């Protein structure tokens, strides 16, 4: 930075400043709460609700609600297609994160075409920085991933087991990499092996924090 100037665009200072500005808008928001539950509800805001379990400290940066856009591509589909997405990582004080993702297809102008993929699941940290991730998709697919943090702001995982209903697509494997970029935004890439194709890029997205 020069004297009496603001942060330089693209610099580390600019990224930190941008994260602080976003936090002013997101720190007072949370997922909907039911005040009459007899047990702690989920929170996606570390400033509210039960304390984060110590076993989740390596996943702390993920807690929140994230929203943005991405792209889906694969040899067996036309495309690439653009999509919007919201991902929620929340907790209830126990040593796991609840996970929910909702997506919607977008046209070239960014207008919503229709709802798209949905998935829910659990991120469960284990000893020695191992990570178990269980996901269930509305399309009839369930997956168990194993992985670990690559560093303090990125996490990589591969499927150990993929199961599917009789009406689901033929999916045999998947790999995901999540990471915080540009001072606090969330990005991920996913590879999939399905419909007789080898493991290869399928979806990617760039999301900004909207809660927490």
N, C-alpha and C positions, 0 to 999 in steps of 0.2 A: 504494500500500500504506500502511496505517496502521502506526504504531509497534508493533513486536513482533507483527505479524500476518503471515500468509502471503500469497501472491499473490492478487489479486482475480480471481474467476472471470470469464473473458472478456477479461481484460487481456492486453497483450503479455507481461508478466512471467509470467502464468499459462501462456500458450502455450509459452514457452521452458522453464518448469519441467516442463510435461507432456512436452515433447520429450526433456528430459534423463532423465526417469523412464523413458520408453519405451526410450531408448538403453541403459539398464542391463539391460534384458531382451533386447535384440536385437543388441547389439554383439558377442556371443560366438557368434552363429549364422551359418551360411553355407549355400549350396547344397551338395548332396552332392559329394564330391570322389573322384576315382580317383587314387590315389597312384602308379600304375604308368604313367600317360600319359607319352610321351616329349616332350610339349610342354606349356606351361602350360595348366591347366584354367581354366574360367570361375570367376570369383568375383563374388558379389553383396555382398561386404563389403569396403569400402575399406581396412580394417585388415589384410586378409589377401591373399595372392596377389601377382600382378605389379602394378607401379605403374600407375595410370590414365594413359593416353596424354594428352599435353598437348592434343590436338585435342578431347578429350572434356570439357574443364573446364566448358563451358556446360551439359553434361548431367549433371555430377557429382551434383546433388541427387536424380536419379532412381535411381541405382544402389542396389539392394536388392531385397527381396521384400516385396510389399504385398498385404494381404488385407482384404476388406470386403464390402459389399453394394451393390447397385444396382437399377435399374429399367429394363425394356425396354418400349417402347410403339411402335405403328405402326398406321396405318389398316387395313393388310391382315391384322393379327393380333388376336386377342382379347387383352384385357389392360387395364391394364398388369400385367406380371409382375415379381416380385421375383427377384433372382438373387444368389448369392454368387460371388466372383471372387478369384483370386490372379494377380498380375502379377509377373514377374521381369525385372529389368534387370540384366545381368551383363556382364563384359568379360574379355578374356584378355591385356590389355596392348596390343592393337592399336587403331587409331582407329575403332572401331565398338562399339556395344552390342548384345548379343544380347537378344532380347525373347521372352517366352512368356506367354501368358494362358490360364488355364483357368477355366471358369465352370460353375455348377450352379444349376438352378432351385430356388426355395424356395416353400413354401406360406405362407399368411398367418401361421402361427405360427413361421416361420423354419426349419422342418424341411426337409431336403433331399428333393426329389422325384426328380431324376435328373441325370446329367451334361448339360451344355449346350455352349455354343460353345467352340472351341479355336482359337487362332491363334499363329503363330510368325513371327519376322522379325528384321530388323536395322535399327538406327537409325544412320545414317551422317552425321556432320557434314561440311560442306564449307566452302569459303572464304566470307568475308563473312557468317558466321553462318547460311548456308543449311543445310537439313536434309533429307536423303533418308531415307524410311522405306519399307521393303519388307515387306509382310505377306502371309502365306499362311494361308487359313482351311481348316479341315477340311471345310467345306461346298462346296469346289471353287472358291473365289474367291481371286484374287491381286490385290493393289493396290500401286501405287507412289504414295506421297504426297511432296509437297514442302512445306516450311514453314520456320519460323524461330522462335527464341525471341521472345516478346513482351516479356519482361523476364527477370530472373535466375531466376525460379521459375515460369514458364509457357511453354508451347510450343504453337503452332498450326500445323495442316497441312491441306492439301486434296489430293484424289486428282488425279493427272495421267493415270494409266492404270488401268483396271479390266478384268481378263480373267476368264473363267469357263469351267468345263467344261460339257459338254452337259447334265449333270444338275443344275447349280447354279441358284439363283435369279437372276432378272434384276436385277443391281445395276449402276448406271451411274455413281454418284459417292458420295463420302463426305467428311466434314470432321470433324476432331477438335481438341479443346482440352484439354490437360493442365495442371494447376497444383498447386503446393503451397499448402495452406491451413491455418489454425489452428496455426501453428507447426511444421508438418512433415508433415501428412497429405497424401495424394495424392487429388485428385478429377479427374474428366474428364467431358466430354460429347461425344457423337458424333451427327452428323446423317447421314442416308443418303437417297439417291434410289434406289428400287428398286420393282419390280413396277408400273411405270407411274406412280409417285408422284413429286412434286417433292421436292427436298432439304428435309428436316425432321427434328426431334429423333427419335432412335431409342433410344439407351442413355445412361445416366449412372450413375456409381458414386462411392462415397466409401470410400477404402482407407487402412488404417493400416500402418505399417512393422512387419514381423515378423522381418526379417533385415537386418543391417547397421547 
